[in-house]
Amino acid sequence: MESKSPFQDAIDNAMQFGQAWMDSFGQSAQSSIVETQAEDWAQWMRSSVEHPVNSIEQQMDWWGQQVNLFNDCIMSSPAEKETDRRFKDPAWNEQALYKYIKESYKLACNNIQASINNTEGLDDETRQRLSFFSRQYLNAMSPSNFVATNPEIMKLTIESKGQNLIKGLEQLQQDLEQSVDTLNIRMTDKTAFTVGKNIATTPGKVVFKNDLFELIQYQATTEQVYKRPLLVVPPFVNKFYIMDLSPERSYTQWLVSQGHTVFMISWVNPNAEMAATDFGDYVTQGVILALDAIEAETGEREVNGIGYCIGGTLLTAAMAYLAGKRRKQRVKSATLLTTILDFGQPGELGVFINDPLISSIEAQNNARGYMDGRQMAVSFSLLRENSLYWNYYVTNYLKGESPVAFDLLHWNCDNTNITAATHNQILRQMYLENKLKEPGGITVDGVKVDLSKVKSPCYFLSAIEDHIAVWEGTFRGTELLNGDNTFVLAESGHIAGPMNPPSSNKYGFWTNSDNAQSPAKWLAEADNHSGSWWPHWQSWVDERNFSDKIAARSLTGKLDAPGEYVKQRIEDVIAPKEEVRHDT
């Protein structure tokens, strides 16, 4: 019997796992996306037929552009400086064939997007979905993503006699084994970092634990600390150590160094057994119990709070819950990092916000008991598909290179699940129906949540390039809370904007005390500052929530930080039968 070559063996294995992955598109959520796209494309075709003049004019322009492009490539006309990183190899401009392939592809992309934008008779939501999904398809079909049409990959394949593709197929097989529903491409060397050893190393103790979270108190590094403790509420869709990566840029260590007694919530990585745990449980069994635990440790009933992303939404809901219970407010100031309170402007996430798709996701979540964090991570990556998805596809599978070691990307790939009830509630009540902004729109443990009852001073920190929490949308949150609200806009995106230590001063920020205007006018009149926003925040806390200094507190917990929950990976908490279970 003739033995298979390593190349053929790698192909067979990859195809086997690839078929299992493709079968997942029979699930309700994926089917709903396909059905929605089909309806949108049909509407586009109908609109084009009903308004043929624009289509004919664009077709004629396209043919003229193609002729000019062909002549330019044949005549070797000088090309403009290439800014698209997919085509950075010199051969894309120096060789006529590849230059034509590249420029023809870019011309097609521009014309298709222009056609969608210029077609009459399309409503805004349909146009947005068409633009998004056509961009996804066009970027997936980029000539840089294929061996035969990528000069750099073709040269490498010839020189290595195909070893790059063999290595790439092996890595593809490994990634498919770790994927669910959609191919999850590794971004970093997962073996390079260990939580608690070379990331998430700030000293501390776990001082409280229940089925939902561990509460970490960090060791003071100053002789005196603020009397009022600081509670940090990270998002439950990611792990908290984005704020405690390498020591030199750890937000947690910086907070401790400023004299704060820092308490950090570390959420459990849920599985199907927690299917019924909803957003309200994260308020009452999470934030509220954390406040009680802090009081037991320090004797202080009041804290300053910091919430990141959906953790900020959760912190604010907890404050409104306390106000609704007519209790004295225990969160005396809130800092909301890239936090959405008004979900009316979700950015590109809006293409997934419609009743048929959300109903399908709900059915899938209910069948599994949770939203798989790996699937959600891919969805977020595909919002920036060229920089967060296809570049890794080319590097890992076509070049056959092993991913580099990078702590931020390690965190990004260390995914967490969301309980079915919580994810369903966020999608429907918040994103689709935008109920959180309405007084009484959401109920927590029998209490109608009214954000207008939150009167503590709040510091809103958003990021100008954020594609997850669009800053023009987070800006609306200042209208919903009735305290002294300060809005600050950082440079860069959802992670790099907030996690910008003074030691690097890589990105600056904008300030403007007048929030009673449109976001565009706010930014036009804002003052731009160089360096990190962190010291600005510290001054803000001192001005509004100054508390006396006391001797540094000692720690009483037995379990060392970062605790156990943060070390749970999805494959550790999901039974094998859960991973392959699909709704019918």
N, C-alpha and C positions, 0 to 999 in steps of 0.2 A: 504493500500500500504506500502510495507516494505521500511523503510528509509535507505539511503545509509550511510555507515560509513564515517568518515572524511577521512580515507585512500582512499576509493574508489572514493569519491568525488574529492579529490586532483588528483587522477590518471585520471579521466574523463576530468577534466579541462585542465590538462597538455597535454593530448593526443589531445584535441581539438585544442589547440594553436600549438602543435607540428605538427599536420597535415598541418595547414596553413603554418608553417615554411618549412616543407618538400616540399609543393607545389611550393615554390620559386625556387626549383632546375630545374623547367621547363624554367626558364629564360635563355636567350642566353648566358650570361657569365658562369653560372654554367654548362650549357650543353656543352659549348666549352671546359671547363676544363675536363669534363667526356670523351668527344670524344678524346681529346689529350691524356689522360691517356690510353684509350683503344688502340689507335694506338701505344703508347710506349710499352705497355705490349705485344702487338702482335709482335712488332719488337724484343723484348727480347726473346719471345718464339722461333721465327724463328732463331735468332742467337744461341740460346741454341741447337736447332736441328742441325744446320749447324756445330756446334763445340761441339759435344757430350762428348768428353773426359773430359773436365773440369767439366761438369755437373755430370758425373758418379763418378768422383773422389770426388767431394764435397758431393754427396749423401752418399757415403760409409763412408766418414769422419763424416758426421752428424749422421749416425746410430751408429757408434762407440762412438761418444760423448754422445749420448742418453743412451747407455748401461752403460757407465762409470758414467754418472750422476745418473741414477737409483740406481746403486750400492752404490754410495756415500751417497745418501739420505737414503737408507735402512740401511746402516752401520753407519749412523749419523757421517760421516766424518766432521771434523772441517771446517767451511766455512771461506772464506776470508772475511776481513772486508768489510761490505756493504757500498758503496759510493753513491748508487742511493737512493735519498731521497724518492722515491715512496715506497721503501721497508724498511723503517727505523724501523718499528714495530718489536720487537724481535721475534714475532711468525713466521715471514718469514724465520727465520733460525732455530728456536728451534723446530718447528713442521715439521715432515718429509713431510707431504702432501703439506703444503704450500711452503716448501723449494723446493720441486720438481716442483711445479707449477711455482714458480718464476724463478728458474734456467733453466727450460725447455723453458720458454718464452724468457729469455735473449739469450739462445742458438739459438732459432729460429730467433730472430732479427739479431744476428751476422751473421748467415749463409745466410740469405736472402740478407743482405747488401753486404756480401762478394761475393755472386753469381752475384749481379748486377755489382760490381766493377771488377770482373774477367771475365765476359762474353766478348768474342771477337766479333768484328763486330759492336759494338754500337758507334755512334758518341757521342762526349762529351756532347752536349745539351740533347740528349735523356737519356744518363746515369745520368746526373744531375737531370732531372725531375723524372726518375724512383727512384733514391735514395731518393729524397725529399718526393715524395708522398707515397712511401712504408714506409718511416719513420713515416709519418703522420698516416698512417693506423695502423702500428704496435703499435705506442704509444697510439692511440685511443683504441686499443684492449688489452692494458695492464691489467693483472689480478687485478691490484690495482684499476681499474675503475669500478669493478663489486662487488656487495654485496657478492655473493656466493664464490668468489675467493679472497676476501680481509679479512684476519683474524681480523684486527682491526675493520672493518665495521661490520662484522658478529657478533662479540662480543658486539659491541655497540647496534646493532639492537635487539639482544636477551635481553640485560639488560634494554633497554628503551621500549621494547615491540613495536618496530617499529615507535616510535615517531620521531626518527631522519629522517626516510624516509618520513613521513607525512610532517614534516617541510621542508624537502628538496624539495618535490614536490610542495609545496606552493611557495617556492622561485624560482623553475624552471618555474612555471606558470607566475610569475611576470616578470622574465627575458625574457621569450618568448614574452610577451606583448611589451617589450621595444626593441625587436630585429628586424632586417631586413635582410632577405636572409640567414644569418648564426646566430646561437645562440650566443648572446652576454652575457657572464657570468659576473655578477657584481664582482668587485674586492674589493670593499670597501663600507663602510656605507655612502651612498650619503647624508644623512641628517646631518652628523657630521661637515660639512664645508660649509661656505657661503662666496662666493667671495665678498671681500670688508670688511668682518667682522673678520674672523680669517685666511684667506689667501688673497693674493694680497692686502696687507694693507699699502704698502709704500705710504706716503702722496704725493698728487700731484693734478693737475687739467687737464681736457681735454681742450686743447687750439685750437683744430681744429677738424672738423668732416665733412665727406661727406658720400655718400652711401656705400663706400667701407671700410672706416676705421675711427677710432678716434685716435687722436694724444695726448698722455699724456705727460705732462712735470712734472717732480718730484721736490718736494721741496728740496732745498739745505740744507745740514746739516753741512756745513763748512762755515766759514766766507768769504773765497775766493774760487773761482772756476776757472777752465780753461776757457779762453776766447772762445776757440773753443768748440761748443756743441758736444754731442754724440748722434747719432741716432741709435736705436736698431730696427732691422727688424726681428721679429719672424716669424716662418713658419705659413702660412695661413691654414695648415692642422691641427694645434693644437692652443690652446689659449696661450697667451703670459705669463701667470702667472706661467709657469714652472720656470721662472726666478725671481719669486716673491712669493714663498710659505711662509714658516714660516720665521719670521724676522731674526732669527739667522743664516739662510743659504740662505738668499735672495741675488741673484746676483745683482738685481736692487739696493737694499740698499747698497751693498758693493760699487758699482760703484759711487753712490752718495757720499758715505763717503770718496772716494778718490778725491773728488773735481770736478767731472764731472757734467755738466748740462745735465741730461739724458732725452731724448725724446723717448717714446716707442710707436710703432704702435700697435693698437689693431684692428684686422681685424673683419669685420662683419661676422656673421654665415649665409652663403647664402642659398637661396631657389631657386625654379624653376624660379622665376622672374629674376634671375641674370644668367640664363643659358648661355647667349652669352658673358659674361665677361670672357676675356681670359688672358693669362699670360702677354701679353703686356699691358693690362689695369692695372694690378697690378703694372707694372713699371710706367706708365705715370700718372695714377690716384691715385697711391699709393705712391711709394717712391719719385717720383719727386715732387708731391704736398706736401709731408711731408717736403721736403727740403725747399720749398717755405714758408711753414708755420713756420718753424724754423727761417728762415730769418726774417719773419714778427715779430716774438716774440723777437728775440735777436739782429737783425741787422747783424748777421753773415751769410754769404753766403756759407761758407765752414764748413764741419763737419767731425768728425771721425765716421765711421760706424761699426756696429756689426750686422752680419746676422747669424741666427741659422738655420741649416738644409736647407730646400728649401728657407727659408728667406735669407740665404747667397747666394744661386743661384740667387735669385731675386735682391739682392743688387748689385751683380757683373754685372748682365745684365743691371741694371740701369746705372752703371758706364760706361759700354761699349756703351750704348745708348747715354750718354752725349758725349763720345768721338766721336761717329759716327756723332753727330750733330755739331761736331767741336766747342763745347763749352768748356770753362774752367772747369776742373774737380772740382766738388763740394765735392766729398768724398775724403778727403786727405789721409786717411788710411782706410783700410778695415780689419776687423777681421771676419773670416769665420769659424764658429763653425760647425763641422761635416757636411761640405758642399760638395756636388758633383757638379763638373763642367764637368768632363769627365765621361759619364755614361756607359763607356764600361765595367766596372766591378761592376755590381749591386749586387753581392753576391747572396744569395738565392732568392732574388726578381726576379732573372733572370729566374726562372722556369715559371713565369707568363708573360715573355716578348717574345711573338711570335705574328705574325700577326693575326691568327684566334682568339686568345683570346682577344687581344686588340680591334679588330673589334667588338667583342661581347660586351665588356665593353663600347665601344663608343656608340653602339646602345642602351644599357641600360641607359647610362648617358643622351643621347639625349631624350629618352622617359621620363625620370624623370626630367631632367633639372639640375641635380647635381649628384655627387657621395656622397652617404650617408656615413657620417663619422663613424657611428657605424659599418658598413660593413668593412670599411677600418681598423678600430681599431682591429677587429677580425683577419683580414689578417695579420697584424703586430704581433699580439699575437701568431699566429700559426707558426711564424718563430722560436719561442722559446716555443713550445707547452707544454712541461712538466712543465715549471716554470711559464708560463703566461696564461695557459688555463686549462689543465687537473687537476692541483693541486687545482684550485678554483672549478672545477666541483666536485671533491671528497669532499672538505671541505663544500661546499654550499649544494649540493644535496644528498650526501650519508651520511655525518655526520650530516647534518641539522644545521650547525653552521652559525651564522650571520657573515658577513664579518667585519673585523676590520676597525677602522677609521685610515686612513693614507693619508696625504695630497697629496703625490706624486701619489698614486693610484686614488685619487679623480680627479686630473688633467687628468690622463690617461683615465678615463671614461667620462670625460666632452668633448665629441667629437664635431668636426666641420665638416660641409659639404665642398665640393669643387665644384665650378661651373663646369658644363658639359664641356664647352669650355676649361677651364684651365686644368682639369684633362685629357681630351683627348689629349691636346697639350703636356703635360708632358709625358704621356705614349708613344705617337707615335714619336713626334719630338725629345724628349730627350732620353728616355729609349730605344726605339726600333731602331731609326735611328741615335741617338747620334749626333744630328745636332748642339747642342749648342757649341761644341768645334770647329766646322768648321767655318771659317770666312764667315759671311753672311748666315750661315745655318738657322738662325732664324731672323725674321723681327719683329721689334717693332715700330708701328706707322710709317711705311714707311722707317724706318732706319734699315739697315742690321747690326746685332750685330756681332762684332768682338772682342773677349776677348783679343786678343793680343794688342789691343789699350789701355788696362787698364794698366797704369804705376804707379799708387799709390802703396806704400808699403802695403803688405798684410800679415796678420798673420793667418796661417792655423792651427786650433786646431782640431785634430781628436781623436778618441778613439779606443784603440787596440781591444776591444771586441764588437765594434759596429756591429750590424747585419743588420742595415738599410742603413748606409753610410759606407761601408767597407773601412777601412783606406788605404789599398793598392790602392783603386780606388780614394779616395779623394786626395791622394798624387800626382796623375797625374795632379791635378789642378795647381800645381806650375809650370808646363811646359807651361801652356796656357796664363798666365799673365806675362807682361813684366816689372813688377816693382821689388822692393826689397822684395822677398818672404821668409818668415820664416815659417818653418813647425815644429809643436810641437805635440807630440803624448801623450795623457793622458792614464792612466790606466782606466780600467772598460769600460762601454758601452756608448750608445748613449745619455743617460741622466746623469747618475752618473759621467761620465768622465768630461763633461763640468761643471756641477753644483756641484762643489767640493770646498766648501768655505775653506779659511785658518783656520777658527776656528775648523774644524774637521780634516783637513790634512789626510783624509782617504786614498786618492789615490795619487800616484806620477805621474811623467811625464818624457818623454824623449826629448832631444834636440840634433840637429846635424845641423850645418850650411851648410852642403854640400847636396843640393837637387838633384844634377846632377848624380844620381846613382839609382839603383833599390831600391824599398822599403825594401827588405830583407837586403841589404847591409847597407842602411841608419840606420835601427834599430840595426844591429849588431855592428855598430860603434858609436851609439848614447850614450850620457851621460844620466844616470838615476838620477832623482832628487826626493827627498821625498817631500811630501806636495803639496799644491795646485799650479796650474799653474797661478792663478790670479795675484799674485805679479810679476811673470815673465812677464806677458802681460803688466802690468802697467809700468814696466821699458822699455819695448819695445816701448810703445806709447810715453813715455817721450823722448827717444833717437831719435826717427824718426819724431815725430810730436809735439814737445814741443811748447806750446803757453803760452803767458803771463797769469798771474792770475789777476782776477778782482773781485770786490765785488760780493757777491752772488746775483743771480738774483731773483726777486720777480715773483709771479705767477699772471696771469691775467684771467684765465679761470673761468667759473661759476660752471661747473659740476665737482664734486670731482672725483678723481681716485678711482676705476679703470674704471669708465665710465659705459656705458650701453651695448655696444656691447659684452663685455666679459661675461656678465651675460646671454646672449641668449643661451638656450639649444636647441638641435635639435627639441625636441617635441614642443618648442615654435615657431619655425620658419617654420615648415612643417605642412601644412594642413592635416587633417586625410586622405583625399582622395589621397594625394600624397604618404603617407606611404604605402598604400596597392596597389598602381598602379604598374603593371608589364608589361613589353613589351611582345608582342605576337610573 
